[in-house]
Amino acid sequence: MKSYRVQIRSEGKYYDGIIKANNDAEALQQFKLKLTNGEIAAQDEDFYNKVKVFISYEELKDGTTEVDIGKTSVGVQMGGSSVTTG
């Protein structure tokens, strides 16, 4: 089994939870079940557009995300430009 972090932003509410599942689709179904059972509570959030729904999920390694701010130094370029001129 893998660990997944699922986040949903909808109608000014934010839902966040970690789910254990065999694959992506099963993780989303498990998250839905936890929402229905009230195991994941909503938090108020007014930052995002209340008309749209944002869903993101990521597979976790060892139950944690891979964000490590200590590995990035100042001035490092992230990604590539989508438009070039000249």
N, C-alpha and C positions, 0 to 999 in steps of 0.2 A: 504494500500500500504506500501511496505517496501522500504528502501533505500539500494542500493548496490554500492560498489566501484569496478569499473572494471579497470584493468590495462593490457595493451598489450605492449609487446616488440617484434618488428619485423623489420628485415633489418636495424638495427641501429637506429630505431625510437622508441619513447616511447609515448604511449597514456594513459591518465588517466582521469577518470570522475566518477561522482556520478550520479546514475540513480534511478528513482522511478519506481517500478514495483511490480506486484503481486507475481512473483516467479522467480527462477533463469533463466529459459529459456527466459522469457519475458525480463528480465534485459539485457541479452546478445543481444537480438533482438533490444531493445531500444538503446543500445550502438552502434550497427552496424548502425542504422538509423542516429544517431548523427554524426558518422564518415562520412557517405555518404553525409550528409547535410553540412559538414564542421564546425559543432558546437564544435567539439573536435579537437584541433590542435596537430600536432605531434611535439615532441621535439627531437633533436638529442641526441643520446646516443650510445657510442661505447663500453660500458662495456660488454654487453651481446653478445653472438655468433650471427652473422648476418645471419647465415644459418637457425637457428631454430626460432620458434615462441613460445613465452611464454605468456600465458593468465592466469590471476588470478582474482578471484572475491570474495567478502565477503559481507555478509549482515551486515549492520550498524544498531546500536541501537541509536535512537535519532539523526541520521545524522552524527555520529562520530564513529571512530574506538575505540576498547577497549584497546588500548595500553596505559599503564600507567607505565612509567619507575620508578616512585616513589615507587611502590609496591614490587619491586624486590631488594633484597640486594645482596651484593657482596658474592660470593661463593655458591650461590644457584645453584643446578644442574638442568638443563633443559632436559627433555626427558630421554630416557633410552638408554643404549648402545646396538648396534645391534650385536656386536660380543664380546664374553667373552672368556678368555683363562684360562687354568688351570685345 
